[in-house]
Amino acid sequence: MKELADKLGRAGYLPFYLYFGDGNLRVGDWAVAAQRLSEPLRSLVQLFLLQSPANRRHVTAALGECLVERMKHFGVIRNGGSTFECQSFSLLSFRSNLYFCQLNDDPFAYFGEDSVALGTYQSPAPGGDVLDLCSGPGIQALIAARNARHVTGVEVNPKAWSIAKLNKELNHVGDHVELVNSSLQDFAKTNTRKFDRILFNPPLVPVPDDMSYAFVGHGGSDGLSVTDDILGLYRPFLKTNGRFEFIGMTVGKKESTLAGDPLVELAKKHHLEGTIHVLSRHRIREQTPLVTSCAISLARSNKIEISLAQKQLIDFYQNSDFDYFYLFFCSWGKAAKGRRAKASVVDMSYYYFGDWFA
């Protein structure tokens, strides 16, 4: 798989994708631009970006039999007569790494705008030890590997773990990246190491208690249930000057100080301190795009109408005395013994033009 990046570059695939932005998810733009492409680039874009059957001969000519067979071995592509079909996997480039991942409604090898956010905001740990939890297809682990001495990625889903191994091979990062198929709880029971960085992009969508949601997104009623578990389990494995770095989405009130909001209370609970960067705020009401997006996913998961899902979502949080969703990035370390933990709020939402970025 080491030759894949070079061959994709030669065929024009990487410049085509990166024209729309590093780690971009501009599916509609890919489809429009693909109409003017010549072979074999057109077939590669059809296969790896547009999820449509691609000419088998053109793909094989561009990538070679060996790489094609390797991707078939991992279940990324399959034969379809005179075509190849990509089995729900896209091939994206972010932070100079290549990733096989999924952009469908129920992914196990997830890649989304939140993945891009943590990949952008995480700080390097030169020569240090990094732990990536909820590792999925290995996005954060492979970014951290460019500076760290050793990186461990922990993922509970064996299918996602398998794709992470493929992505490790694809980016030839070396033996200093270890990928472990384990639950958060089981890994914590056996781990004996301490880390300079503990990264995680957890399931983070606030979901009412009586509604179901996709496993990769369900963050509990305040969006912080998995985050709470991780901080409790892994605080003992943080080095003295180490940092938790994570993103999330939670609920809060209008006040910019976040006093009494669940995230601030979480820092106090685990005696952690550092910064909370509020990246954007979203009123919990019908016209808010983020609320509509969450309602669409809730409707799909619960097999109900979108309007009903939206009403239940809004009613639940308004009855809970919260009027905002907000997206955040946190960098927290251990507070000194005997000192009150304090999380400082850096409110970037005044510059808001999107979700995770201005």
N, C-alpha and C positions, 0 to 999 in steps of 0.2 A: 504493500500500500504506500510505501514511501515515494513512489514515482507518480502518484495520482495528482498531487498539487502541481508538479511540473507539467504534466500532460494536460491538465485543465487550463493552465496558463497558456500553453502553446495553442490550444484550441480556441482560446478567447473566452472561456467560461468565467474565469475569475474576474477579468476586467468588466465583462457584461454585468455580473452580479454586483460588483463593488461600485459601479457607476451610480447605482441607486442608494449607496451608503453602506458603511461598515455595519454588519449585522442587521441589514434592513429586512423588512417583512412586506415589501410593496408588491404583493402578488398581482394586483391589477396592472401595474406598470410592466412587470415581467411579461405578462401575456400580450400586451399591446406591442411591446418592443420585439418580442419573439417572432412576430409575423414577418418581419423584414430580414430575418437572419438566413444565412446560407448554411449548408451542411459542412461539417458535422456539428457545428455549434447549435444549430436549431434542435437537433435530436437530443443533445446534452441538456439543454434548457427544458425541453419537454419532459425529459426523464426526471431530472433532479430538482426542478423548480415548479413545473406546472402539473406534475402528477398525471401526465398523459402518456400513452404508449409511444415509444420512440423506436425509430428504425434500428434494428439489431445490427445491421451491417455497418452503419455509420458510427454507432457507439463503439463497436468492437474495433473499428479502424482507428478511432481517436484514442482509446484507452488501452487496447491490447487484451488478448485472451486471459492473461494471468490476472490482471486487475478485475476483469469482469467475473471470473470464477471466484475470486476472493469475496467480492461483494455478494455474490449468490450464496456463498458459504455462510455469511452472516445474516442472510435473509433480507438484505436491503433491496435487491432486485430479483426478478424471476423471468423466466422465458415466457413469451406470449406468442408463439409461432414465429413470424418474421419480425417480431418486435420484442423489446424488453419493457417490463413494467416495474415501476418503483413501488414497493409495498408500503406506501404511506410515508416514506422518508424523503426529506429534502436535504440538500447538501448546501450549507451556508458557510460563509467566511466571516469571522469576527475576531478582532485583535490578533490578526495574522495567523489564526488557526482555522482549520476546516472542521466542520461538524456535520455528521449525519444526525438528524433530529426529526421531530414530527410537529406539524402545524395543524393537525386535525382537531376535532372536537373532544376527543378522549385520548390524549397522548400519554405514552409512558416514557418516551424520550423527548421531554418537553423543551421547547425553546420559545421564548416570548420577549416582549419588551422589558419585562422585569429581569430576564436573564441578561439582557444588554445593560440594564441599569447596574446590577451588581458587578458585572464584568468591567464596567466603566469606573465605578466608584471604589472598588476594592483597591487597597494600597499594597504595593509589593512588600515582600519580606525577604530582602536579599540575604542569602545564606541561612535562612530560617526554616522552621518546620511549620507546615500549613495543613490544616484539616478542613476539608470541604464536605459538609453534611448535606443530605438531600441532593446528592451529587448529580442525579439524572444522567444525561449523556456526557458528563464530565466537563462542562463548559468552564466553570470557575476553577476547577482543579488544573486544567491545562493552561489557563492564563497564569495562574500562580506559579506554575512549574518553570516559567521563564526566568524567575529570580530566586526561587526558594531552593534550599538544600534538599528537602524532601517534602513530598505532597502525598497526603492520603485522602482518597475520595470514598465516601461511604454511601451506598445506595441500596435500598431494600428490595427494589423490583429487579428480579434477575434478567428480565429482557432489557431494561434500561442499562443495567450493569454490563451486559454483553455489548451494547452499542457504545458504551463508554470505552470498553476495551478496543473496539474497532477504531474509535476516534483517537485513542492513545497511539495505536499503531499508525494511523494515518498521519499524525503530526510528529512521529518519531521523537518523542520527548525524552526517552531513555528510561532507565530502571529506577530513577528517583521518584517516579509516580507510581503509587500503589493504589489499586482499585479494589475495594472490599464490598462483597455482596452481603449486607447485614442490616438489621434494623438498628435504629439509633440506640435503643435500649440494650440490645445484645452487644454492640460494639463498645458501649460505655462500660459494660461489665468486665470485658477482657482487656481493654486498653490500659497501658501502663505509661504511655508517653505524655509529654506536655508540649504545647504548641504556641508559636508566636502569633499566629492568626487562626481563628476558627471562623470560617465563612459559611453562610447558608442563605439560600433563597428558598424559604419554606413554603408549603401551602399557606396562602395568605389572604384569601378572599373572605371577608366577614359574611357568614351565612347564618340565618336564623336557626335556632336549635332544632326545630321540627321539619327542616327541609334538607334534602340530600344535595350533594354537589360532587363533581369529579374529584377523585382522590388527590390529584396533583395540585388542586386549588383550595380545598376545604380547610379554612383557617379557624373554624369555630365562630361563635357569636361575635367576638371582638377582633377576629382575624389573627389572634396572637396565641392560639392554643398550642400549636407546634413550637412556636418561638419560645413560649414559656417552658415547655418540656426540655428543649435544647439547652436553654440557659441554666436550668436546674441540674441537668445531667452532666453538662460539660464545663461548668465553671471550675471544678477541681482540676481540669486538664489544661487550663490557661496558664501560661507562664506569668511571672510577676508583672512584667511589662507587656504582656500579650494583649491582643484585642479581639473581641468579637466584632465581625463586620457583617451586617445583614440588612436586607431590605424588607419592606412589608407594607401592609395596608391595614388601617385600623379605623376606629370611630372616635369622634371627639365632639367637643363643643366649639362655639364660635371664638372663644378667647384664644389669643395667639400664644399665651404662655403654656397652654396644654395642661395647666394645673388640674390634677384629678383625672386626667385622661388615662386610659388603660396602659399606654406605653410608658408614661412617666411612673406609674405605679409599679410596672414590671421592673424597671431599673431599681427602684427602692427595694422591692421584694428580694432581688438577687444581689443586692449590695454592689451594684455596678454603676460606673460613672463614665461620662464622655459626652458626645454630641448626638443630638437628634436633628438631622436635616429634614425639615418638612418641605417636600418637593412640590406638592400640589394639594389643594383642598377642593372638595366636591360636595356641594350641598345635597343632602338626601331629599330629593324631590324629583318629580316626574321628568322635568326637562333636562336633567343632568346626564350627559353622555355616559359617564361611568356607571351610574345607576341603571341606565338602560342596558348597557353591556352586561352587567351582573344579572339583570333580570332575564335577559335572553338565555344565559347559561343556566340559570335556575329553572326556567321554564323547560328547557331541554332535559335537565336531569330529573325533574319531577313530573314530566309529561303533562304539563298544564299550559294554559294560554299565557302569553307574555304579559298581557295586561294584569292578569291575576298575580303572577309572580312579582311584578313590579309593585302592586298594591301591598302584598304581604311583606315585601322587603322594606318598603317605606314605613308601613305601619309598625313593624317590629322595632325599628330603630327610633322612630319618633316617640314611641311608648317607653323606650329605654332612656329617653332624655338626651339623646345624641342627635345632632343636626348636620354633622359633616362626616364624610369619609376623608381620610388623608393618606397620601403615600409618603414613605419616609426611607431614609438611609441612616443607619446607626453605626457608630464606632465606639464601643464600650470596653473598658477594662475594669479590673478589680479595684474597688475603693479600698483605701488603707483601713486597717482595723482601727476601730474607735473613732473613725471619721464618718460623718454623714455623707452618703452617696448623693451626688447631684448630677442630673442630666441636663446639659445646656441645650436650649432650643435655638437652632439657626433656621429662621423662617424664610425660605426661598419662594413661597407661594405667591408673593406679590409680583413675581416675574413670570407667572404661569402662562404658558401657551400650549401645554400638552399634558402628559401624565408624569413621566419620570424625568423629563428634560424641558427646559424653556424652548 
